[in-house]
């Protein structure tokens, strides 16, 4: 058997037929036996993910344009407070803890046991917090890999296509890992990471909105939003360390979180702007009533729903209120509001007095009855949700077979073992300039 040239860097060689599932790759002269063979590593023309720095290759100015203008100031405040806290613990340790230990050595009855206990707790927290965060993220990722359904080119390929498109729009170095997790009725998705890896998790209920008969643009926007968290650095391990203390402060951590959500919305809007209205319907009314939400009427309420308690309720929320979020997605001329509600709306007629107005100005039952009789709704236009069940053949029977892997040169371990058994005399042999004949 003579040498054959391998695939070009970054290229992908489609197989001629499904028989190649069990045949060695053209440049794999070791026949899959050597797991350390560097020629079996997937190659990409894009640089590898970095431990320090962004996961995206977009220019910094471009990322800054997508980032909410309030995010960096609050992030700097979080880093500053964390740094001051660490310095304060170190100074207190030197000035109080060490003298207390010396006092115990001289006279055990004069030592301050309460100060020593407090300092031991602070010291352990400062030392072990990074390790605890690292361990917690690793365990969470492991649990998702063990229980979630991985989104792949052959497992929910439509969703995988969305993840790929969103990653490309965000300029990511690699396509993030993606999983479906049982939602139990919850509408949610999140992004996280472990080491160099980044991944997103989508709750299963969101997939009831993603098909062509429903509203795929809403799912596209949600995926773009989660990929935006990765591109903006929100899932970074070091960022989590330096904001964990700040996030415990009342309202301060919530404000930083809201700025990050607006930033992720900007990434989602860049990938799929047509899904910005639909996603509000999903978040506000759920998977069955999402298409029944009047987006403009809903967004206008961000201006009309005033008062101290609405302001206070938003102040401690980790996510922007849905009405404020809808207003920001509609009006792209200014960033989303963080603390104070929007002040203006485009011309749009109101059908009801805003709820923030005094109750004496609300319609009474007779007025409301007369109004509805003047403007009757079309009987065929029902706004009640209808749950439809579609019976389909199991995916294993209808999905296409793919006789190749997305990674260009990676060989599974079971094939390496198989080749080692079939060709025991070739252990450790083979190279780019050798000819191998195993007949």
C-alpha positions in Angstrom: 0.0 0.0 0.0 1.5 3.3 -1.0 1.3 6.7 0.6 -1.7 8.9 -0.2 -1.8 12.6 0.5 -4.0 13.6 3.5 -6.7 16.2 3.4 -5.7 19.8 3.3 -5.6 21.7 6.5 -9.1 22.7 7.6 -10.7 20.7 4.8 -13.3 17.9 5.1 -13.2 14.9 2.9 -16.7 13.4 2.4 -16.7 9.6 2.1 -17.6 7.9 -1.1 -19.9 5.5 0.6 -20.9 4.2 4.1 -18.3 1.4 3.8 -15.7 3.9 4.8 -17.0 3.9 8.3 -14.7 0.9 8.9 -11.8 1.9 6.6 -8.7 3.8 7.7 -8.3 7.5 6.8 -6.1 8.1 3.8 -3.2 9.6 5.7 -3.5 7.3 8.7 -0.5 5.0 8.0 -0.6 3.6 11.5 -4.1 2.4 10.7 -5.5 4.0 13.8 -3.2 2.2 16.1 -1.2 5.1 17.4 -3.5 7.4 19.6 -0.6 9.9 20.0 -0.2 10.4 16.2 -0.5 14.1 15.7 -1.9 13.6 12.2 -5.1 12.2 13.8 -5.8 15.5 15.5 -8.5 17.7 14.0 -7.0 20.7 12.3 -8.6 24.1 11.8 -7.2 27.3 10.1 -8.6 29.2 13.0 -6.6 29.7 16.2 -7.3 27.4 19.1 -9.4 28.6 22.1 -7.4 30.6 24.7 -7.4 30.3 28.5 -7.0 34.1 28.7 -8.8 36.3 26.3 -12.0 36.2 24.3 -13.4 33.1 22.6 -14.3 35.3 19.6 -12.1 36.5 16.8 -14.3 39.6 16.1 -12.3 42.9 16.5 -12.4 44.5 19.9 -14.2 47.6 18.5 -16.9 45.4 17.0 -17.4 43.6 20.3 -17.5 46.9 22.1 -20.2 48.1 19.7 -22.3 45.1 20.6 -21.7 45.3 24.3 -24.1 47.3 26.4 -22.4 50.6 27.4 -23.2 50.0 31.1 -21.5 46.6 31.2 -17.8 47.6 31.4 -18.3 50.2 34.1 -20.1 47.8 36.3 -17.6 45.1 35.5 -14.7 47.4 36.5 -16.6 48.1 39.7 -16.9 44.3 40.4 -13.2 43.7 39.7 -12.2 46.6 41.9 -14.4 45.6 44.8 -13.0 42.0 44.6 -9.4 43.2 44.5 -10.0 45.6 47.4 -11.6 42.7 49.4 -8.6 40.4 48.8 -6.2 43.2 49.8 -8.2 43.9 52.9 -8.2 40.3 53.9 -4.4 40.1 53.4 -3.8 43.3 55.4 -6.1 42.2 58.2 -4.4 38.8 58.2 -1.0 40.4 58.7 -2.0 43.0 61.2 -4.4 41.0 63.4 -4.2 37.3 62.8 -0.5 36.9 63.2 -0.3 39.0 66.5 -3.2 36.8 67.8 -1.2 33.7 67.1 1.8 35.2 68.9 -0.5 36.1 71.9 -1.7 32.5 72.1 1.9 31.3 72.2 2.7 33.6 75.1 -0.6 33.2 77.0 -3.4 31.1 75.7 -6.0 32.9 77.8 -5.3 36.3 76.2 -5.6 35.1 72.6 -8.7 36.2 70.6 -10.3 33.0 69.5 -13.1 34.8 67.7 -10.7 36.8 65.5 -8.7 33.7 64.8 -11.8 31.7 63.7 -13.0 34.6 61.5 -9.6 34.9 59.9 -9.3 31.2 59.2 -12.7 31.3 57.5 -11.7 34.2 55.3 -8.4 32.7 54.4 -9.9 29.4 53.5 -12.6 31.2 51.4 -9.9 33.2 49.5 -7.8 30.1 48.8 -10.5 27.6 48.0 -13.1 29.7 46.2 -11.4 29.4 42.8 -11.0 25.7 43.3 -14.7 25.3 44.3 -15.8 27.2 41.3 -13.6 25.2 39.0 -14.9 21.9 40.6 -18.5 23.0 40.4 -18.3 24.0 36.7 -16.6 20.7 35.9 -19.2 18.6 37.7 -22.1 20.5 36.1 -20.6 20.0 32.6 -20.1 16.3 33.4 -23.7 15.9 34.5 -24.9 17.5 31.4 -22.8 15.3 29.2 -24.1 12.2 31.0 -27.8 13.1 31.0 -28.4 15.6 28.2 -29.1 14.9 24.5 -26.1 16.2 22.5 -27.0 18.4 19.5 -25.0 17.0 16.5 -25.2 16.9 12.7 -27.3 13.7 13.1 -29.1 14.5 16.4 -31.4 17.5 15.9 -29.4 18.6 12.8 -31.7 21.7 12.4 -30.7 23.0 15.8 -27.1 22.2 15.2 -27.2 24.3 12.0 -28.5 27.1 14.1 -25.7 26.7 16.6 -23.1 26.7 13.8 -24.6 29.8 12.2 -24.7 31.7 15.5 -21.1 30.7 16.3 -20.0 32.0 12.9 -22.0 35.2 13.3 -20.3 35.7 16.7 -16.8 34.9 15.4 -16.2 32.0 17.8 -12.9 30.0 17.4 -14.9 26.8 17.8 -18.5 25.7 17.6 -19.6 25.4 21.2 -20.9 22.1 22.6 -24.7 22.1 22.8 -27.2 19.9 24.7 -30.9 19.5 25.2 -32.0 19.1 28.8 -35.4 18.1 30.1 -37.3 21.3 30.8 -40.4 20.0 32.7 -42.4 23.0 31.3 -39.7 25.6 31.9 -38.7 28.0 29.2 -34.9 28.5 29.7 -31.5 28.2 28.2 -28.0 29.0 29.5 -24.3 29.1 28.5 -21.3 28.1 30.6 -17.9 26.6 30.3 -15.2 24.5 31.8 -11.5 25.1 31.0 -11.2 25.9 27.3 -14.6 24.3 26.5 -17.8 26.3 26.1 -21.3 24.9 25.9 -24.9 25.9 25.8 -27.9 24.0 27.2 -31.4 24.4 25.8 -34.4 23.2 27.7 -36.6 20.7 25.8 -39.7 22.9 25.9 -38.0 25.4 23.7 -37.8 22.8 20.9 -41.6 22.9 20.7 -41.2 26.4 19.2 -38.4 25.7 16.8 -39.9 23.7 14.0 -41.0 25.2 10.7 -44.7 24.9 11.5 -44.2 27.0 14.6 -41.6 29.8 15.0 -38.0 28.8 14.2 -36.7 32.4 14.4 -37.5 32.5 18.1 -35.2 29.5 18.7 -32.6 31.0 16.5 -32.6 34.2 18.5 -32.3 32.3 21.8 -29.4 30.3 20.5 -27.7 33.5 19.2 -28.3 35.0 22.7 -26.6 32.1 24.5 -23.7 32.1 22.0 -23.4 35.8 22.6 -22.8 35.2 26.3 -19.8 33.1 25.2 -18.5 35.6 22.7 -18.8 38.5 25.2 -16.7 36.6 27.8 -19.6 36.1 30.3 -18.8 32.4 30.7 -15.1 33.0 31.5 -13.8 31.2 34.6 -11.7 34.2 35.7 -14.6 36.5 35.1 -16.7 34.4 37.4 -14.0 34.5 40.1 -13.7 38.2 40.1 -17.5 38.9 40.0 -18.7 36.2 42.5 -18.2 38.5 45.5 -19.8 41.4 43.7 -22.8 39.3 42.7 -23.6 38.8 46.4 -24.0 42.5 47.0 -27.7 43.6 47.0 -28.8 45.0 43.6 -25.2 45.6 42.4 -24.8 42.1 41.0 -28.3 42.2 39.5 -27.5 45.4 37.6 -24.3 43.8 36.1 -26.3 40.7 35.2 -28.9 42.9 33.3 -26.2 44.6 31.3 -24.9 41.3 30.3 -28.3 40.1 29.2 -28.7 43.2 27.0 -25.3 42.5 25.5 -26.3 38.9 24.7 -29.6 40.2 23.2 -27.5 42.4 20.8 -25.6 39.3 19.6 -28.9 37.4 19.2 -30.3 40.4 17.2 -27.2 40.4 15.0 -27.6 36.8 14.2 -31.4 36.7 13.8 -33.1 40.2 13.9 -36.4 38.8 12.7 -36.6 36.6 15.8 -36.4 39.5 18.3 -40.2 40.0 18.3 -41.0 36.3 18.4 -38.7 35.6 21.4 -40.6 38.1 23.5 -43.8 36.2 22.9 -42.1 33.0 24.1 -40.6 34.6 27.2 -43.9 36.4 28.1 -46.6 34.0 27.2 -44.9 30.6 26.7 -44.6 28.1 23.9 -48.4 27.8 23.2 -49.4 31.5 23.2 -46.2 33.0 21.8 -47.7 33.9 18.5 -50.7 35.6 20.1 -48.7 38.4 21.8 -49.1 41.8 20.3 -45.5 42.9 20.4 -45.9 46.6 20.0 -48.6 46.9 22.6 -46.4 44.8 25.0 -43.3 46.9 24.3 -45.2 50.2 24.9 -46.0 49.2 28.4 -42.3 49.7 29.3 -43.1 53.4 29.2 -46.5 53.4 30.8 -45.9 51.0 33.7 -44.3 53.4 36.1 -44.3 53.8 39.8 -42.0 53.1 42.7 -42.8 49.4 43.0 -42.3 48.5 39.4 -38.9 50.4 39.6 -38.0 48.5 42.8 -39.1 45.1 41.3 -36.8 45.7 38.3 -33.9 46.8 40.5 -33.3 43.4 42.0 -34.0 41.3 38.9 -31.1 39.4 37.2 -32.7 39.8 33.8 -34.3 43.0 32.3 -38.1 43.0 32.6 -39.7 41.6 29.5 -41.4 44.9 28.6 -38.1 46.8 28.9 -36.4 44.1 26.9 -39.1 44.3 24.2 -38.7 48.1 24.1 -34.9 47.8 23.6 -35.2 45.2 20.9 -37.7 47.4 19.0 -35.8 50.7 19.4 -32.3 50.1 18.3 -31.3 53.7 18.5 -30.4 53.5 22.2 -29.3 50.8 24.6 -31.7 49.0 26.9 -32.6 50.7 30.1 -30.9 49.3 33.3 -32.4 51.3 36.2 -34.9 53.9 34.8 -37.7 52.9 32.5 -37.9 54.2 28.9 -39.6 57.5 28.3 -40.9 57.5 24.8 -42.8 55.3 22.4 -43.6 55.5 18.7 -47.1 56.6 17.8 -49.4 53.7 18.7 -53.0 53.8 19.9 -53.8 52.6 23.4 -56.8 50.3 23.9 -56.8 50.6 27.7 -55.7 53.0 30.4 -52.2 52.0 31.7 -52.3 49.9 34.9 -50.1 52.5 36.6 -52.9 55.1 36.5 -55.3 55.5 39.4 -57.9 52.8 39.6 -60.7 55.5 39.3 -59.6 56.1 35.7 -60.0 52.4 34.7 -63.0 51.3 32.7 -66.0 50.0 34.6 -67.8 46.8 33.4 -70.5 48.8 31.4 -67.9 50.9 29.6 -65.8 47.8 28.8 -68.9 46.0 27.5 -69.9 48.9 25.3 -66.3 49.2 23.9 -66.2 45.5 23.0 -69.5 45.7 21.3 -68.3 48.6 19.1 -65.1 46.8 18.2 -66.0 43.1 18.1 -63.3 40.5 17.4 -63.5 38.2 14.5 -65.0 34.9 15.9 -62.5 32.9 13.8 -59.6 34.7 15.4 -59.1 32.7 18.5 -56.2 33.7 20.8 -56.4 30.6 23.0 -53.5 28.2 22.7 -53.9 24.9 20.9 -51.6 22.0 21.8 -51.0 19.9 18.8 -49.2 16.5 18.9 -47.5 15.3 15.7 -46.8 11.6 15.5 -43.5 10.8 13.6 -41.4 7.8 12.9 -38.5 7.4 15.4 -35.5 9.5 14.6 -33.3 6.4 14.3 -35.4 5.3 11.3 -35.7 8.5 9.4 -32.4 10.4 10.1 -29.8 10.1 7.4 -26.6 8.0 7.9 -23.4 10.0 7.9 -20.4 7.9 7.1 -17.8 10.5 8.3 -17.0 12.6 11.3 -17.1 16.4 11.5 -13.5 16.4 12.8 -11.3 15.8 9.8 -8.7 13.4 11.1 -9.8 12.1 14.5 -9.9 8.3 14.8 -12.1 6.7 17.5 -10.3 4.5 20.1 -12.3 1.4 19.2 -11.0 1.6 15.6 -7.5 1.9 16.9 -7.9 -1.3 19.0 -9.5 -3.0 16.0 -6.6 -2.1 13.7 -4.1 -3.3 16.4 -5.8 -6.7 16.4 -6.0 -7.0 12.7 -2.4 -5.8 12.0 -0.4 -6.8 15.1 2.9 -6.6 13.2 2.5 -2.9 12.5 2.6 -1.7 16.2 4.4 1.6 16.3 5.2 1.5 12.5 4.2 3.9 9.8 5.0 7.4 9.0 4.5 10.1 6.4 7.5 8.9 4.3 7.0 5.1 4.7 5.2 2.5 2.7 3.2 0.0 4.6 2.1 -3.3 3.1 0.1 -5.5 5.5 -1.0 -8.1 3.0 
